[in-house]
Amino acid sequence: MYIVAIAWMFVVVLMAAAEATSPQGTLLGAFFTLLLYGVLPLGLLLYILGTPLRRQRRAEQEAQAFTEPLSTPPDSRSVSAGDTVSPEGKKP
């Protein structure tokens, strides 16, 4: 998949270079050629084609979160929840 993306960007860079060096071309035209023919469509295509892989990785992470044990218990303090600050005026 990436070899096609690299080849397409090579073609787009050559198109932008031809636009920039042409007597009727401009650097602004070369920039928009690079942006509109290369970066935006290729970014969108790679994002769409990468969706199944992202979904698979997310499912693996969620499955791993449910199966791996916790390293420490949730409340491993030596003080129990009932040992709070005593109310005013009363001594423990």
C-alpha positions as CSV (number, residue, x, y, z in Angstrom):
1,M,0.0,0.0,0.0
2,Y,2.8,2.4,0.8
3,I,4.7,1.9,-2.4
4,V,1.7,3.2,-4.3
5,A,1.5,6.2,-2.0
6,I,5.2,6.9,-2.5
7,A,4.9,6.6,-6.3
8,W,1.9,8.9,-6.4
9,M,3.7,11.5,-4.3
10,F,6.7,11.3,-6.7
11,V,4.4,12.0,-9.6
12,V,2.8,14.9,-7.8
13,V,6.1,16.4,-6.9
14,L,7.2,16.2,-10.5
15,M,3.9,17.9,-11.6
16,A,4.5,20.6,-9.0
17,A,8.1,21.1,-10.2
18,A,6.9,21.3,-13.8
19,E,4.3,23.9,-12.8
20,A,6.9,26.0,-10.9
21,T,9.5,26.0,-13.7
22,S,7.0,26.5,-16.5
23,P,7.0,30.0,-18.1
24,Q,3.3,30.3,-17.5
25,G,3.4,28.6,-14.1
26,T,3.8,30.1,-10.7
27,L,5.0,28.9,-7.3
28,L,1.5,29.4,-6.0
29,G,0.2,27.1,-8.7
30,A,2.8,24.5,-7.8
31,F,1.8,24.7,-4.1
32,F,-1.8,24.1,-4.9
33,T,-0.9,21.3,-7.3
34,L,1.1,19.7,-4.5
35,L,-1.7,20.2,-2.0
36,L,-4.8,19.4,-4.1
37,Y,-3.3,16.5,-6.1
38,G,-1.0,15.0,-3.5
39,V,-1.4,15.8,0.2
40,L,-5.1,16.0,0.7
41,P,-6.2,13.1,-1.5
42,L,-3.4,10.8,-0.3
43,G,-4.0,11.7,3.3
44,L,-7.7,10.9,2.9
45,L,-7.0,7.6,1.1
46,L,-4.5,6.5,3.7
47,Y,-6.9,7.4,6.5
48,I,-9.7,5.4,5.0
49,L,-7.5,2.4,4.1
50,G,-6.1,2.4,7.6
51,T,-9.5,2.2,9.3
52,P,-9.6,-1.6,9.6
53,L,-6.1,-1.7,11.2
54,R,-7.0,1.0,13.7
55,R,-10.3,-0.8,14.6
56,Q,-8.3,-4.1,15.1
57,R,-5.7,-2.4,17.3
58,R,-8.5,-0.8,19.4
59,A,-10.2,-4.2,19.9
60,E,-7.0,-5.8,20.9
61,Q,-6.3,-3.1,23.4
62,E,-9.8,-3.4,24.9
63,A,-9.5,-7.2,25.1
64,Q,-6.1,-6.9,26.7
65,A,-7.5,-4.4,29.3
66,F,-10.1,-7.0,30.3
67,T,-7.7,-9.9,30.6
68,E,-4.7,-8.5,32.3
69,P,-4.8,-8.4,36.1
70,L,-4.4,-5.2,38.0
71,S,-0.9,-4.7,39.4
72,T,-2.2,-3.4,42.7
73,P,-5.6,-3.7,44.3
74,P,-7.8,-0.7,43.9
75,D,-7.7,0.3,47.5
76,S,-4.4,-1.0,49.1
77,R,-4.1,1.6,51.8
78,S,-3.7,0.4,55.4
79,V,-6.3,2.8,56.6
80,S,-9.9,1.6,56.3
81,A,-12.6,3.8,54.8
82,G,-14.2,4.2,58.3
83,D,-11.2,5.9,59.8
84,T,-12.1,9.5,58.8
85,V,-11.6,12.8,60.6
86,S,-13.7,12.8,63.8
87,P,-16.5,15.4,64.0
88,E,-15.9,18.7,65.9
89,G,-16.1,18.5,69.7
90,K,-15.8,14.8,69.9
91,K,-12.6,13.0,70.8
92,P,-11.8,9.6,69.4
